[in-house]
Amino acid sequence: MKNSNNTKDICDENGMQVKVLMKHFENPKEREDLLKNIKISAEFDMRYRGHFLYYGKDFIDYKLIRPYDKDRNEFLRILSNFMTTVLEDDCPSSWKKCKRPFWEELIFTHFPHVMRITPDQKQVETFLSQLKMFIQWLDKRVGTTWFAVVDKYSKEAISDLKVCEQVLNTIFLRDFPQLHQKDFSPEQQIEIANQSFKQCTKRWDSLFEVTSIIDQITVLKEFNTNITYYVKGLPTHLIVPELIMSGCIGRKSGTLLWEWFQTEGIYPQKGRKYLKLLN
């Protein structure tokens, strides 16, 4: 049978359109290779669709150079999530078709969105270092010239991203002080936070921009309405104006100040233009 990849649009029982990828194999070895690659890519959570697009083989080959490197694995998790989940059908058709905004969105918006809480708070440095190593390898492999662009964005981003990382870690450790202990179980503390949030008579889940700091109060402006909120309890010694915060705030009856309850992401100002995709 002729080897081909077909994409068909079908409708589920609710009438929603779903894309289905169909793969025909020339021989059993092709199928065995795909199953082997699926197993490898599962280590960095790449979705199946990545195997049918140009970047899937690159990610797998790059991983196999250092198959047990945890930093490389984490980097590929972030990058493959960006390609297969965030961009989806808007993904460029090749590495050469990528534009500068592709790398800008990856660095300034997507990476902060998936940033993890770590004891050493070195995720920013590690991610940017891994990204530059990958781009050097990619430029040689496929003939692109992206290193200068990525290096420039990385230098512009590092200080702002480190602020985001510090704020994110500080907020989570405020809410979950035992977060890095081996026996940490989040369920009880999450339930306590949920009960406190339910006591709020007013609640709001949105994107906010920091406009100023007044003593221990963080002044936030909501993206869509431009309404100002005065929020207590945030790490004002770390927060800076123009920082963007995604999460939930609530206010209890009889109080003037809002409280910050749930953090979905902390972003630098330069990532703002892409945040509509996350809102």
C-alpha positions, 0 to 999 in steps of 0.5 A: 500500500502506498505510504501516505499521511491523510488528515480527515475532518469528521464530526462527533455525535455533538456535531463538533469537527474533529481532525483525524490523522491516518497513517498507511505503512509500507511494511511492518518495520515502519510500524515498529519504528513509529511505535518505538518513537512513540515510546521515546517521545512519551518521555517528554509528553509529545502528542501523537500528532508530532510524529506526523509533522516535520519537528517530531523526528528532530525532537526524538533525534535530539533527545537520543543524543543525550537520552538521560539528560533531565534538562533536555527532556524538560526542554523538549516537554516545553517545546513540544507542548508549544508546537502540538498544543498551543500552536495546533493547526497554526504551527509553521509548516517547517523550521524555515517557515518560522518567523521571529514572533514564533520564538518571541511567543515561546520565550516570553509567553509560553515558557512562563505559562508552563514554568515549574516550581523548583527548589533552586529556582534555576528554570529560566537559566536552564531553559534559555541555555537548553533553547540556545543549544537546540537552535545551534544543533537545528541550524546545522541540521536543517540549514536555518539561521535562528541562533542570532534571533534566539540569542537576542531574545534570550538576553532581553528576556532573562532578567524579566523572566527571573523576576517572574520565576521568583514571584511565582515560586514565592506565591506558591511557597506562601500557599504551600510552605511544605511544597518541596518536602518529599511527603508533601500532599497538596490536597488538604492545603488546596481544600483550605484555600478553596474554602477560604475562596468560597467565603469571598462574596466577590471573585474574579479570574482574569489577567491583570497588569501591575500598575504600582505598589503602595506599601504592602498593596499591589495595584492591579488593572484587569486586562479587559475592563481596565478596572483597578483592584487593590490586592493584599498578601502578594510579595511586593518586595519582588513584584514590579510595575508592568508585570502581568499576572494571571489568576483568581482574586476574591474579596470578602464581605465588609472588606476593601482589599482583595486577596490573591488566591490562585496563580495560573501564570506570571509573565513579562510585559513583552509577552502581553501581545500573545496572552489573548491565546491564554485568556 
